[in-house]
Amino acid sequence: MFAPKENSLENKKSHVIDDLVENGVFKVEGKQLYELSLFELMKETIDKDSSNMK
């Protein structure tokens, strides 16, 4: 019934990467987005959102 946790995390990571690419972010600290963990991607999303609010 439930999707495996790994599959769910991969889907979330893919969604976050898509959002960052739509906002023109392709690398973070010299690394491709797919090389980063979900935590690092979420941090970048939050940093990007907070800089847009200023």
mmCIF entry with sequence, helices, sheets and N, C-alpha, C, O atoms, coordinates in Angstrom:
data_MODEL
# 
_entry.id   MODEL 
# 
_entity.id                         1 
_entity.type                       polymer 
_entity.pdbx_number_of_molecules   1 
# 
_entity_poly.entity_id                      1 
_entity_poly.type                           'polypeptide(L)' 
_entity_poly.nstd_linkage                   no 
_entity_poly.nstd_monomer                   no 
_entity_poly.pdbx_seq_one_letter_code       MFAPKENSLENKKSHVIDDLVENGVFKVEGKQLYELSLFELMKETIDKDSSNMK 
_entity_poly.pdbx_seq_one_letter_code_can   MFAPKENSLENKKSHVIDDLVENGVFKVEGKQLYELSLFELMKETIDKDSSNMK 
_entity_poly.pdbx_strand_id                 A 
# 
loop_
_entity_poly_seq.entity_id 
_entity_poly_seq.num 
_entity_poly_seq.mon_id 
_entity_poly_seq.hetero 
1 1  MET n 
1 2  PHE n 
1 3  ALA n 
1 4  PRO n 
1 5  LYS n 
1 6  GLU n 
1 7  ASN n 
1 8  SER n 
1 9  LEU n 
1 10 GLU n 
1 11 ASN n 
1 12 LYS n 
1 13 LYS n 
1 14 SER n 
1 15 HIS n 
1 16 VAL n 
1 17 ILE n 
1 18 ASP n 
1 19 ASP n 
1 20 LEU n 
1 21 VAL n 
1 22 GLU n 
1 23 ASN n 
1 24 GLY n 
1 25 VAL n 
1 26 PHE n 
1 27 LYS n 
1 28 VAL n 
1 29 GLU n 
1 30 GLY n 
1 31 LYS n 
1 32 GLN n 
1 33 LEU n 
1 34 TYR n 
1 35 GLU n 
1 36 LEU n 
1 37 SER n 
1 38 LEU n 
1 39 PHE n 
1 40 GLU n 
1 41 LEU n 
1 42 MET n 
1 43 LYS n 
1 44 GLU n 
1 45 THR n 
1 46 ILE n 
1 47 ASP n 
1 48 LYS n 
1 49 ASP n 
1 50 SER n 
1 51 SER n 
1 52 ASN n 
1 53 MET n 
1 54 LYS n 
# 
_struct_asym.id          A 
_struct_asym.entity_id   1 
# 
loop_
_struct_conf.conf_type_id 
_struct_conf.id 
_struct_conf.pdbx_PDB_helix_id 
_struct_conf.beg_label_comp_id 
_struct_conf.beg_label_asym_id 
_struct_conf.beg_label_seq_id 
_struct_conf.pdbx_beg_PDB_ins_code 
_struct_conf.end_label_comp_id 
_struct_conf.end_label_asym_id 
_struct_conf.end_label_seq_id 
_struct_conf.pdbx_end_PDB_ins_code 
_struct_conf.beg_auth_comp_id 
_struct_conf.beg_auth_asym_id 
_struct_conf.beg_auth_seq_id 
_struct_conf.end_auth_comp_id 
_struct_conf.end_auth_asym_id 
_struct_conf.end_auth_seq_id 
_struct_conf.pdbx_PDB_helix_class 
_struct_conf.details 
_struct_conf.pdbx_PDB_helix_length 
HELX_P HELX_P1 AA1 LYS A 5  ? GLU A 22 ? LYS A 5  GLU A 22 1 ? 18 
HELX_P HELX_P2 AA2 LEU A 33 ? GLU A 35 ? LEU A 33 GLU A 35 5 ? 3  
HELX_P HELX_P3 AA3 LEU A 38 ? MET A 53 ? LEU A 38 MET A 53 1 ? 16 
# 
_struct_conf_type.id          HELX_P 
_struct_conf_type.criteria    ? 
_struct_conf_type.reference   ? 
# 
_struct_sheet.id               AA1 
_struct_sheet.type             ? 
_struct_sheet.number_strands   2 
_struct_sheet.details          ? 
# 
_struct_sheet_order.sheet_id     AA1 
_struct_sheet_order.range_id_1   1 
_struct_sheet_order.range_id_2   2 
_struct_sheet_order.offset       ? 
_struct_sheet_order.sense        anti-parallel 
# 
loop_
_struct_sheet_range.sheet_id 
_struct_sheet_range.id 
_struct_sheet_range.beg_label_comp_id 
_struct_sheet_range.beg_label_asym_id 
_struct_sheet_range.beg_label_seq_id 
_struct_sheet_range.pdbx_beg_PDB_ins_code 
_struct_sheet_range.end_label_comp_id 
_struct_sheet_range.end_label_asym_id 
_struct_sheet_range.end_label_seq_id 
_struct_sheet_range.pdbx_end_PDB_ins_code 
_struct_sheet_range.beg_auth_comp_id 
_struct_sheet_range.beg_auth_asym_id 
_struct_sheet_range.beg_auth_seq_id 
_struct_sheet_range.end_auth_comp_id 
_struct_sheet_range.end_auth_asym_id 
_struct_sheet_range.end_auth_seq_id 
AA1 1 LYS A 27 ? VAL A 28 ? LYS A 27 VAL A 28 
AA1 2 LYS A 31 ? GLN A 32 ? LYS A 31 GLN A 32 
# 
loop_
_atom_site.group_PDB 
_atom_site.id 
_atom_site.type_symbol 
_atom_site.label_atom_id 
_atom_site.label_alt_id 
_atom_site.label_comp_id 
_atom_site.label_asym_id 
_atom_site.label_entity_id 
_atom_site.label_seq_id 
_atom_site.pdbx_PDB_ins_code 
_atom_site.Cartn_x 
_atom_site.Cartn_y 
_atom_site.Cartn_z 
_atom_site.occupancy 
_atom_site.B_iso_or_equiv 
_atom_site.pdbx_formal_charge 
_atom_site.auth_seq_id 
_atom_site.auth_comp_id 
_atom_site.auth_asym_id 
_atom_site.auth_atom_id 
_atom_site.pdbx_PDB_model_num 
ATOM 1   N N  . MET A 1 1  ? 0.802  -1.198 0.000   1.00 0.00 ? 1  MET A N  1 
ATOM 2   C CA . MET A 1 1  ? 0.000  0.000  0.000   1.00 0.00 ? 1  MET A CA 1 
ATOM 3   C C  . MET A 1 1  ? 0.848  1.267  0.000   1.00 0.00 ? 1  MET A C  1 
ATOM 4   O O  . MET A 1 1  ? 0.623  2.170  -0.805  1.00 0.00 ? 1  MET A O  1 
ATOM 5   N N  . PHE A 1 2  ? 1.827  1.331  0.908   1.00 0.00 ? 2  PHE A N  1 
ATOM 6   C CA . PHE A 1 2  ? 2.649  2.524  1.036   1.00 0.00 ? 2  PHE A CA 1 
ATOM 7   C C  . PHE A 1 2  ? 3.863  2.438  0.131   1.00 0.00 ? 2  PHE A C  1 
ATOM 8   O O  . PHE A 1 2  ? 4.409  1.358  -0.095  1.00 0.00 ? 2  PHE A O  1 
ATOM 9   N N  . ALA A 1 3  ? 4.283  3.592  -0.389  1.00 0.00 ? 3  ALA A N  1 
ATOM 10  C CA . ALA A 1 3  ? 5.502  3.635  -1.191  1.00 0.00 ? 3  ALA A CA 1 
ATOM 11  C C  . ALA A 1 3  ? 6.698  3.438  -0.266  1.00 0.00 ? 3  ALA A C  1 
ATOM 12  O O  . ALA A 1 3  ? 6.696  3.937  0.859   1.00 0.00 ? 3  ALA A O  1 
ATOM 13  N N  . PRO A 1 4  ? 7.707  2.727  -0.720  1.00 0.00 ? 4  PRO A N  1 
ATOM 14  C CA . PRO A 1 4  ? 8.905  2.569  0.111   1.00 0.00 ? 4  PRO A CA 1 
ATOM 15  C C  . PRO A 1 4  ? 9.493  3.933  0.463   1.00 0.00 ? 4  PRO A C  1 
ATOM 16  O O  . PRO A 1 4  ? 9.425  4.874  -0.327  1.00 0.00 ? 4  PRO A O  1 
ATOM 17  N N  . LYS A 1 5  ? 10.072 4.026  1.662   1.00 0.00 ? 5  LYS A N  1 
ATOM 18  C CA . LYS A 1 5  ? 10.611 5.305  2.138   1.00 0.00 ? 5  LYS A CA 1 
ATOM 19  C C  . LYS A 1 5  ? 11.651 5.859  1.179   1.00 0.00 ? 5  LYS A C  1 
ATOM 20  O O  . LYS A 1 5  ? 11.667 7.061  0.915   1.00 0.00 ? 5  LYS A O  1 
ATOM 21  N N  . GLU A 1 6  ? 12.522 5.001  0.651   1.00 0.00 ? 6  GLU A N  1 
ATOM 22  C CA . GLU A 1 6  ? 13.559 5.456  -0.274  1.00 0.00 ? 6  GLU A CA 1 
ATOM 23  C C  . GLU A 1 6  ? 12.935 6.099  -1.503  1.00 0.00 ? 6  GLU A C  1 
ATOM 24  O O  . GLU A 1 6  ? 13.404 7.137  -1.970  1.00 0.00 ? 6  GLU A O  1 
ATOM 25  N N  . ASN A 1 7  ? 11.899 5.497  -2.020  1.00 0.00 ? 7  ASN A N  1 
ATOM 26  C CA . ASN A 1 7  ? 11.231 6.029  -3.194  1.00 0.00 ? 7  ASN A CA 1 
ATOM 27  C C  . ASN A 1 7  ? 10.610 7.389  -2.891  1.00 0.00 ? 7  ASN A C  1 
ATOM 28  O O  . ASN A 1 7  ? 10.673 8.299  -3.718  1.00 0.00 ? 7  ASN A O  1 
ATOM 29  N N  . SER A 1 8  ? 10.019 7.528  -1.726  1.00 0.00 ? 8  SER A N  1 
ATOM 30  C CA . SER A 1 8  ? 9.419  8.782  -1.309  1.00 0.00 ? 8  SER A CA 1 
ATOM 31  C C  . SER A 1 8  ? 10.471 9.883  -1.178  1.00 0.00 ? 8  SER A C  1 
ATOM 32  O O  . SER A 1 8  ? 10.250 11.012 -1.615  1.00 0.00 ? 8  SER A O  1 
ATOM 33  N N  . LEU A 1 9  ? 11.606 9.554  -0.579  1.00 0.00 ? 9  LEU A N  1 
ATOM 34  C CA . LEU A 1 9  ? 12.688 10.535 -0.434  1.00 0.00 ? 9  LEU A CA 1 
ATOM 35  C C  . LEU A 1 9  ? 13.247 10.940 -1.786  1.00 0.00 ? 9  LEU A C  1 
ATOM 36  O O  . LEU A 1 9  ? 13.546 12.113 -2.009  1.00 0.00 ? 9  LEU A O  1 
ATOM 37  N N  . GLU A 1 10 ? 13.390 9.986  -2.684  1.00 0.00 ? 10 GLU A N  1 
ATOM 38  C CA . GLU A 1 10 ? 13.889 10.299 -4.023  1.00 0.00 ? 10 GLU A CA 1 
ATOM 39  C C  . GLU A 1 10 ? 12.915 11.206 -4.769  1.00 0.00 ? 10 GLU A C  1 
ATOM 40  O O  . GLU A 1 10 ? 13.334 12.106 -5.497  1.00 0.00 ? 10 GLU A O  1 
ATOM 41  N N  . ASN A 1 11 ? 11.625 10.970 -4.591  1.00 0.00 ? 11 ASN A N  1 
ATOM 42  C CA . ASN A 1 11 ? 10.631 11.829 -5.229  1.00 0.00 ? 11 ASN A CA 1 
ATOM 43  C C  . ASN A 1 11 ? 10.705 13.246 -4.676  1.00 0.00 ? 11 ASN A C  1 
ATOM 44  O O  . ASN A 1 11 ? 10.623 14.213 -5.432  1.00 0.00 ? 11 ASN A O  1 
ATOM 45  N N  . LYS A 1 12 ? 10.860 13.373 -3.365  1.00 0.00 ? 12 LYS A N  1 
ATOM 46  C CA . LYS A 1 12 ? 10.977 14.690 -2.737  1.00 0.00 ? 12 LYS A CA 1 
ATOM 47  C C  . LYS A 1 12 ? 12.236 15.396 -3.236  1.00 0.00 ? 12 LYS A C  1 
ATOM 48  O O  . LYS A 1 12 ? 12.199 16.581 -3.567  1.00 0.00 ? 12 LYS A O  1 
ATOM 49  N N  . LYS A 1 13 ? 13.346 14.664 -3.288  1.00 0.00 ? 13 LYS A N  1 
ATOM 50  C CA . LYS A 1 13 ? 14.607 15.238 -3.754  1.00 0.00 ? 13 LYS A CA 1 
ATOM 51  C C  . LYS A 1 13 ? 14.472 15.710 -5.200  1.00 0.00 ? 13 LYS A C  1 
ATOM 52  O O  . LYS A 1 13 ? 14.944 16.793 -5.546  1.00 0.00 ? 13 LYS A O  1 
ATOM 53  N N  . SER A 1 14 ? 13.842 14.919 -6.029  1.00 0.00 ? 14 SER A N  1 
ATOM 54  C CA . SER A 1 14 ? 13.637 15.284 -7.428  1.00 0.00 ? 14 SER A CA 1 
ATOM 55  C C  . SER A 1 14 ? 12.794 16.548 -7.549  1.00 0.00 ? 14 SER A C  1 
ATOM 56  O O  . SER A 1 14 ? 13.079 17.411 -8.380  1.00 0.00 ? 14 SER A O  1 
ATOM 57  N N  . HIS A 1 15 ? 11.767 16.657 -6.727  1.00 0.00 ? 15 HIS A N  1 
ATOM 58  C CA . HIS A 1 15 ? 10.901 17.837 -6.738  1.00 0.00 ? 15 HIS A CA 1 
ATOM 59  C C  . HIS A 1 15 ? 11.677 19.093 -6.324  1.00 0.00 ? 15 HIS A C  1 
ATOM 60  O O  . HIS A 1 15 ? 11.529 20.150 -6.938  1.00 0.00 ? 15 HIS A O  1 
ATOM 61  N N  . VAL A 1 16 ? 12.494 18.970 -5.291  1.00 0.00 ? 16 VAL A N  1 
ATOM 62  C CA . VAL A 1 16 ? 13.294 20.113 -4.814  1.00 0.00 ? 16 VAL A CA 1 
ATOM 63  C C  . VAL A 1 16 ? 14.296 20.526 -5.889  1.00 0.00 ? 16 VAL A C  1 
ATOM 64  O O  . VAL A 1 16 ? 14.489 21.719 -6.125  1.00 0.00 ? 16 VAL A O  1 
ATOM 65  N N  . ILE A 1 17 ? 14.935 19.558 -6.543  1.00 0.00 ? 17 ILE A N  1 
ATOM 66  C CA . ILE A 1 17 ? 15.881 19.864 -7.618  1.00 0.00 ? 17 ILE A CA 1 
ATOM 67  C C  . ILE A 1 17 ? 15.160 20.603 -8.742  1.00 0.00 ? 17 ILE A C  1 
ATOM 68  O O  . ILE A 1 17 ? 15.680 21.591 -9.261  1.00 0.00 ? 17 ILE A O  1 
ATOM 69  N N  . ASP A 1 18 ? 13.972 20.142 -9.124  1.00 0.00 ? 18 ASP A N  1 
ATOM 70  C CA . ASP A 1 18 ? 13.198 20.809 -10.170 1.00 0.00 ? 18 ASP A CA 1 
ATOM 71  C C  . ASP A 1 18 ? 12.895 22.254 -9.795  1.00 0.00 ? 18 ASP A C  1 
ATOM 72  O O  . ASP A 1 18 ? 13.005 23.147 -10.636 1.00 0.00 ? 18 ASP A O  1 
ATOM 73  N N  . ASP A 1 19 ? 12.516 22.493 -8.551  1.00 0.00 ? 19 ASP A N  1 
ATOM 74  C CA . ASP A 1 19 ? 12.226 23.853 -8.092  1.00 0.00 ? 19 ASP A CA 1 
ATOM 75  C C  . ASP A 1 19 ? 13.469 24.744 -8.161  1.00 0.00 ? 19 ASP A C  1 
ATOM 76  O O  . ASP A 1 19 ? 13.388 25.897 -8.586  1.00 0.00 ? 19 ASP A O  1 
ATOM 77  N N  . LEU A 1 20 ? 14.610 24.208 -7.745  1.00 0.00 ? 20 LEU A N  1 
ATOM 78  C CA . LEU A 1 20 ? 15.838 24.996 -7.794  1.00 0.00 ? 20 LEU A CA 1 
ATOM 79  C C  . LEU A 1 20 ? 16.229 25.326 -9.230  1.00 0.00 ? 20 LEU A C  1 
ATOM 80  O O  . LEU A 1 20 ? 16.638 26.450 -9.520  1.00 0.00 ? 20 LEU A O  1 
ATOM 81  N N  . VAL A 1 21 ? 16.106 24.359 -10.123 1.00 0.00 ? 21 VAL A N  1 
ATOM 82  C CA . VAL A 1 21 ? 16.450 24.587 -11.533 1.00 0.00 ? 21 VAL A CA 1 
ATOM 83  C C  . VAL A 1 21 ? 15.534 25.650 -12.131 1.00 0.00 ? 21 VAL A C  1 
ATOM 84  O O  . VAL A 1 21 ? 15.989 26.497 -12.900 1.00 0.00 ? 21 VAL A O  1 
ATOM 85  N N  . GLU A 1 22 ? 14.244 25.613 -11.784 1.00 0.00 ? 22 GLU A N  1 
ATOM 86  C CA . GLU A 1 22 ? 13.308 26.635 -12.264 1.00 0.00 ? 22 GLU A CA 1 
ATOM 87  C C  . GLU A 1 22 ? 13.727 28.030 -11.804 1.00 0.00 ? 22 GLU A C  1 
ATOM 88  O O  . GLU A 1 22 ? 13.442 29.018 -12.481 1.00 0.00 ? 22 GLU A O  1 
ATOM 89  N N  . ASN A 1 23 ? 14.401 28.112 -10.658 1.00 0.00 ? 23 ASN A N  1 
ATOM 90  C CA . ASN A 1 23 ? 14.862 29.393 -10.121 1.00 0.00 ? 23 ASN A CA 1 
ATOM 91  C C  . ASN A 1 23 ? 16.286 29.719 -10.544 1.00 0.00 ? 23 ASN A C  1 
ATOM 92  O O  . ASN A 1 23 ? 16.882 30.665 -10.029 1.00 0.00 ? 23 ASN A O  1 
ATOM 93  N N  . GLY A 1 24 ? 16.841 28.949 -11.478 1.00 0.00 ? 24 GLY A N  1 
ATOM 94  C CA . GLY A 1 24 ? 18.163 29.255 -12.027 1.00 0.00 ? 24 GLY A CA 1 
ATOM 95  C C  . GLY A 1 24 ? 19.329 28.734 -11.209 1.00 0.00 ? 24 GLY A C  1 
ATOM 96  O O  . GLY A 1 24 ? 20.460 29.172 -11.418 1.00 0.00 ? 24 GLY A O  1 
ATOM 97  N N  . VAL A 1 25 ? 19.095 27.818 -10.288 1.00 0.00 ? 25 VAL A N  1 
ATOM 98  C CA . VAL A 1 25 ? 20.173 27.237 -9.483  1.00 0.00 ? 25 VAL A CA 1 
ATOM 99  C C  . VAL A 1 25 ? 20.532 25.891 -10.096 1.00 0.00 ? 25 VAL A C  1 
ATOM 100 O O  . VAL A 1 25 ? 19.688 24.999 -10.182 1.00 0.00 ? 25 VAL A O  1 
ATOM 101 N N  . PHE A 1 26 ? 21.796 25.743 -10.524 1.00 0.00 ? 26 PHE A N  1 
ATOM 102 C CA . PHE A 1 26 ? 22.235 24.496 -11.145 1.00 0.00 ? 26 PHE A CA 1 
ATOM 103 C C  . PHE A 1 26 ? 23.352 23.816 -10.367 1.00 0.00 ? 26 PHE A C  1 
ATOM 104 O O  . PHE A 1 26 ? 23.561 22.610 -10.491 1.00 0.00 ? 26 PHE A O  1 
ATOM 105 N N  . LYS A 1 27 ? 24.066 24.597 -9.564  1.00 0.00 ? 27 LYS A N  1 
ATOM 106 C CA . LYS A 1 27 ? 25.139 24.062 -8.736  1.00 0.00 ? 27 LYS A CA 1 
ATOM 107 C C  . LYS A 1 27 ? 25.111 24.755 -7.383  1.00 0.00 ? 27 LYS A C  1 
ATOM 108 O O  . LYS A 1 27 ? 24.685 25.904 -7.268  1.00 0.00 ? 27 LYS A O  1 
ATOM 109 N N  . VAL A 1 28 ? 25.572 24.042 -6.359  1.00 0.00 ? 28 VAL A N  1 
ATOM 110 C CA . VAL A 1 28 ? 25.712 24.617 -5.022  1.00 0.00 ? 28 VAL A CA 1 
ATOM 111 C C  . VAL A 1 28 ? 27.113 24.272 -4.559  1.00 0.00 ? 28 VAL A C  1 
ATOM 112 O O  . VAL A 1 28 ? 27.484 23.103 -4.461  1.00 0.00 ? 28 VAL A O  1 
ATOM 113 N N  . GLU A 1 29 ? 27.882 25.310 -4.276  1.00 0.00 ? 29 GLU A N  1 
ATOM 114 C CA . GLU A 1 29 ? 29.265 25.142 -3.820  1.00 0.00 ? 29 GLU A CA 1 
ATOM 115 C C  . GLU A 1 29 ? 30.056 24.233 -4.757  1.00 0.00 ? 29 GLU A C  1 
ATOM 116 O O  . GLU A 1 29 ? 30.838 23.396 -4.307  1.00 0.00 ? 29 GLU A O  1 
ATOM 117 N N  . GLY A 1 30 ? 29.846 24.403 -6.066  1.00 0.00 ? 30 GLY A N  1 
ATOM 118 C CA . GLY A 1 30 ? 30.595 23.654 -7.071  1.00 0.00 ? 30 GLY A CA 1 
ATOM 119 C C  . GLY A 1 30 ? 30.107 22.241 -7.313  1.00 0.00 ? 30 GLY A C  1 
ATOM 120 O O  . GLY A 1 30 ? 30.717 21.509 -8.093  1.00 0.00 ? 30 GLY A O  1 
ATOM 121 N N  . LYS A 1 31 ? 29.026 21.836 -6.669  1.00 0.00 ? 31 LYS A N  1 
ATOM 122 C CA . LYS A 1 31 ? 28.495 20.483 -6.853  1.00 0.00 ? 31 LYS A CA 1 
ATOM 123 C C  . LYS A 1 31 ? 27.193 20.533 -7.638  1.00 0.00 ? 31 LYS A C  1 
ATOM 124 O O  . LYS A 1 31 ? 26.388 21.450 -7.477  1.00 0.00 ? 31 LYS A O  1 
ATOM 125 N N  . GLN A 1 32 ? 27.000 19.532 -8.490  1.00 0.00 ? 32 GLN A N  1 
ATOM 126 C CA . GLN A 1 32 ? 25.734 19.392 -9.198  1.00 0.00 ? 32 GLN A CA 1 
ATOM 127 C C  . GLN A 1 32 ? 24.637 19.089 -8.179  1.00 0.00 ? 32 GLN A C  1 
ATOM 128 O O  . GLN A 1 32 ? 24.904 18.482 -7.142  1.00 0.00 ? 32 GLN A O  1 
ATOM 129 N N  . LEU A 1 33 ? 23.433 19.500 -8.465  1.00 0.00 ? 33 LEU A N  1 
ATOM 130 C CA . LEU A 1 33 ? 22.330 19.325 -7.518  1.00 0.00 ? 33 LEU A CA 1 
ATOM 131 C C  . LEU A 1 33 ? 22.081 17.862 -7.173  1.00 0.00 ? 33 LEU A C  1 
ATOM 132 O O  . LEU A 1 33 ? 21.791 17.538 -6.022  1.00 0.00 ? 33 LEU A O  1 
ATOM 133 N N  . TYR A 1 34 ? 22.192 16.975 -8.163  1.00 0.00 ? 34 TYR A N  1 
ATOM 134 C CA . TYR A 1 34 ? 21.918 15.556 -7.888  1.00 0.00 ? 34 TYR A CA 1 
ATOM 135 C C  . TYR A 1 34 ? 22.959 14.927 -6.969  1.00 0.00 ? 34 TYR A C  1 
ATOM 136 O O  . TYR A 1 34 ? 22.723 13.848 -6.427  1.00 0.00 ? 34 TYR A O  1 
ATOM 137 N N  . GLU A 1 35 ? 24.114 15.585 -6.781  1.00 0.00 ? 35 GLU A N  1 
ATOM 138 C CA . GLU A 1 35 ? 25.155 15.073 -5.891  1.00 0.00 ? 35 GLU A CA 1 
ATOM 139 C C  . GLU A 1 35 ? 24.886 15.412 -4.426  1.00 0.00 ? 35 GLU A C  1 
ATOM 140 O O  . GLU A 1 35 ? 25.506 14.836 -3.531  1.00 0.00 ? 35 GLU A O  1 
ATOM 141 N N  . LEU A 1 36 ? 23.971 16.338 -4.180  1.00 0.00 ? 36 LEU A N  1 
ATOM 142 C CA . LEU A 1 36 ? 23.708 16.813 -2.824  1.00 0.00 ? 36 LEU A CA 1 
ATOM 143 C C  . LEU A 1 36 ? 22.651 15.967 -2.125  1.00 0.00 ? 36 LEU A C  1 
ATOM 144 O O  . LEU A 1 36 ? 21.834 15.308 -2.767  1.00 0.00 ? 36 LEU A O  1 
ATOM 145 N N  . SER A 1 37 ? 22.685 16.002 -0.812  1.00 0.00 ? 37 SER A N  1 
ATOM 146 C CA . SER A 1 37 ? 21.660 15.307 -0.027  1.00 0.00 ? 37 SER A CA 1 
ATOM 147 C C  . SER A 1 37 ? 20.390 16.151 -0.013  1.00 0.00 ? 37 SER A C  1 
ATOM 148 O O  . SER A 1 37 ? 20.411 17.335 -0.347  1.00 0.00 ? 37 SER A O  1 
ATOM 149 N N  . LEU A 1 38 ? 19.295 15.526 0.374   1.00 0.00 ? 38 LEU A N  1 
ATOM 150 C CA . LEU A 1 38 ? 18.028 16.249 0.475   1.00 0.00 ? 38 LEU A CA 1 
ATOM 151 C C  . LEU A 1 38 ? 18.147 17.396 1.467   1.00 0.00 ? 38 LEU A C  1 
ATOM 152 O O  . LEU A 1 38 ? 17.587 18.469 1.241   1.00 0.00 ? 38 LEU A O  1 
ATOM 153 N N  . PHE A 1 39 ? 18.870 17.184 2.563   1.00 0.00 ? 39 PHE A N  1 
ATOM 154 C CA . PHE A 1 39 ? 19.067 18.235 3.563   1.00 0.00 ? 39 PHE A CA 1 
ATOM 155 C C  . PHE A 1 39 ? 19.761 19.453 2.939   1.00 0.00 ? 39 PHE A C  1 
ATOM 156 O O  . PHE A 1 39 ? 19.330 20.587 3.149   1.00 0.00 ? 39 PHE A O  1 
ATOM 157 N N  . GLU A 1 40 ? 20.822 19.222 2.183   1.00 0.00 ? 40 GLU A N  1 
ATOM 158 C CA . GLU A 1 40 ? 21.550 20.331 1.556   1.00 0.00 ? 40 GLU A CA 1 
ATOM 159 C C  . GLU A 1 40 ? 20.673 21.055 0.530   1.00 0.00 ? 40 GLU A C  1 
ATOM 160 O O  . GLU A 1 40 ? 20.728 22.279 0.412   1.00 0.00 ? 40 GLU A O  1 
ATOM 161 N N  . LEU A 1 41 ? 19.875 20.298 -0.202  1.00 0.00 ? 41 LEU A N  1 
ATOM 162 C CA . LEU A 1 41 ? 18.974 20.910 -1.176  1.00 0.00 ? 41 LEU A CA 1 
ATOM 163 C C  . LEU A 1 41 ? 17.911 21.764 -0.496  1.00 0.00 ? 41 LEU A C  1 
ATOM 164 O O  . LEU A 1 41 ? 17.600 22.865 -0.951  1.00 0.00 ? 41 LEU A O  1 
ATOM 165 N N  . MET A 1 42 ? 17.360 21.246 0.596   1.00 0.00 ? 42 MET A N  1 
ATOM 166 C CA . MET A 1 42 ? 16.348 22.005 1.334   1.00 0.00 ? 42 MET A CA 1 
ATOM 167 C C  . MET A 1 42 ? 16.953 23.283 1.920   1.00 0.00 ? 42 MET A C  1 
ATOM 168 O O  . MET A 1 42 ? 16.315 24.336 1.918   1.00 0.00 ? 42 MET A O  1 
ATOM 169 N N  . LYS A 1 43 ? 18.162 23.183 2.410   1.00 0.00 ? 43 LYS A N  1 
ATOM 170 C CA . LYS A 1 43 ? 18.844 24.360 2.961   1.00 0.00 ? 43 LYS A CA 1 
ATOM 171 C C  . LYS A 1 43 ? 19.020 25.421 1.874   1.00 0.00 ? 43 LYS A C  1 
ATOM 172 O O  . LYS A 1 43 ? 18.790 26.605 2.119   1.00 0.00 ? 43 LYS A O  1 
ATOM 173 N N  . GLU A 1 44 ? 19.417 25.008 0.702   1.00 0.00 ? 44 GLU A N  1 
ATOM 174 C CA . GLU A 1 44 ? 19.589 25.945 -0.408  1.00 0.00 ? 44 GLU A CA 1 
ATOM 175 C C  . GLU A 1 44 ? 18.252 26.580 -0.789  1.00 0.00 ? 44 GLU A C  1 
ATOM 176 O O  . GLU A 1 44 ? 18.198 27.773 -1.088  1.00 0.00 ? 44 GLU A O  1 
ATOM 177 N N  . THR A 1 45 ? 17.189 25.803 -0.781  1.00 0.00 ? 45 THR A N  1 
ATOM 178 C CA . THR A 1 45 ? 15.855 26.331 -1.090  1.00 0.00 ? 45 THR A CA 1 
ATOM 179 C C  . THR A 1 45 ? 15.452 27.388 -0.072  1.00 0.00 ? 45 THR A C  1 
ATOM 180 O O  . THR A 1 45 ? 14.929 28.439 -0.441  1.00 0.00 ? 45 THR A O  1 
ATOM 181 N N  . ILE A 1 46 ? 15.693 27.116 1.201   1.00 0.00 ? 46 ILE A N  1 
ATOM 182 C CA . ILE A 1 46 ? 15.367 28.077 2.259   1.00 0.00 ? 46 ILE A CA 1 
ATOM 183 C C  . ILE A 1 46 ? 16.219 29.331 2.127   1.00 0.00 ? 46 ILE A C  1 
ATOM 184 O O  . ILE A 1 46 ? 15.711 30.444 2.262   1.00 0.00 ? 46 ILE A O  1 
ATOM 185 N N  . ASP A 1 47 ? 17.509 29.162 1.864   1.00 0.00 ? 47 ASP A N  1 
ATOM 186 C CA . ASP A 1 47 ? 18.398 30.315 1.691   1.00 0.00 ? 47 ASP A CA 1 
ATOM 187 C C  . ASP A 1 47 ? 17.951 31.153 0.496   1.00 0.00 ? 47 ASP A C  1 
ATOM 188 O O  . ASP A 1 47 ? 17.965 32.382 0.565   1.00 0.00 ? 47 ASP A O  1 
ATOM 189 N N  . LYS A 1 48 ? 17.562 30.513 -0.580  1.00 0.00 ? 48 LYS A N  1 
ATOM 190 C CA . LYS A 1 48 ? 17.115 31.212 -1.783  1.00 0.00 ? 48 LYS A CA 1 
ATOM 191 C C  . LYS A 1 48 ? 15.823 31.982 -1.493  1.00 0.00 ? 48 LYS A C  1 
ATOM 192 O O  . LYS A 1 48 ? 15.675 33.129 -1.915  1.00 0.00 ? 48 LYS A O  1 
ATOM 193 N N  . ASP A 1 49 ? 14.893 31.354 -0.778  1.00 0.00 ? 49 ASP A N  1 
ATOM 194 C CA . ASP A 1 49 ? 13.622 32.010 -0.443  1.00 0.00 ? 49 ASP A CA 1 
ATOM 195 C C  . ASP A 1 49 ? 13.849 33.206 0.481   1.00 0.00 ? 49 ASP A C  1 
ATOM 196 O O  . ASP A 1 49 ? 13.232 34.255 0.298   1.00 0.00 ? 49 ASP A O  1 
ATOM 197 N N  . SER A 1 50 ? 14.730 33.056 1.472   1.00 0.00 ? 50 SER A N  1 
ATOM 198 C CA . SER A 1 50 ? 14.958 34.151 2.411   1.00 0.00 ? 50 SER A CA 1 
ATOM 199 C C  . SER A 1 50 ? 15.667 35.329 1.746   1.00 0.00 ? 50 SER A C  1 
ATOM 200 O O  . SER A 1 50 ? 15.448 36.477 2.133   1.00 0.00 ? 50 SER A O  1 
ATOM 201 N N  . SER A 1 51 ? 16.505 35.062 0.760   1.00 0.00 ? 51 SER A N  1 
ATOM 202 C CA . SER A 1 51 ? 17.182 36.164 0.061   1.00 0.00 ? 51 SER A CA 1 
ATOM 203 C C  . SER A 1 51 ? 16.200 36.901 -0.855  1.00 0.00 ? 51 SER A C  1 
ATOM 204 O O  . SER A 1 51 ? 16.385 38.090 -1.115  1.00 0.00 ? 51 SER A O  1 
ATOM 205 N N  . ASN A 1 52 ? 15.183 36.232 -1.338  1.00 0.00 ? 52 ASN A N  1 
ATOM 206 C CA . ASN A 1 52 ? 14.171 36.879 -2.164  1.00 0.00 ? 52 ASN A CA 1 
ATOM 207 C C  . ASN A 1 52 ? 13.230 37.757 -1.350  1.00 0.00 ? 52 ASN A C  1 
ATOM 208 O O  . ASN A 1 52 ? 12.599 38.660 -1.899  1.00 0.00 ? 52 ASN A O  1 
ATOM 209 N N  . MET A 1 53 ? 13.129 37.504 -0.055  1.00 0.00 ? 53 MET A N  1 
ATOM 210 C CA . MET A 1 53 ? 12.230 38.276 0.805   1.00 0.00 ? 53 MET A CA 1 
ATOM 211 C C  . MET A 1 53 ? 12.838 39.595 1.229   1.00 0.00 ? 53 MET A C  1 
ATOM 212 O O  . MET A 1 53 ? 12.113 40.483 1.677   1.00 0.00 ? 53 MET A O  1 
ATOM 213 N N  . LYS A 1 54 ? 14.137 39.752 1.102   1.00 0.00 ? 54 LYS A N  1 
ATOM 214 C CA . LYS A 1 54 ? 14.799 40.983 1.572   1.00 0.00 ? 54 LYS A CA 1 
ATOM 215 C C  . LYS A 1 54 ? 14.513 42.153 0.676   1.00 0.00 ? 54 LYS A C  1 
ATOM 216 O O  . LYS A 1 54 ? 14.993 43.258 0.930   1.00 0.00 ? 54 LYS A O  1 
# 
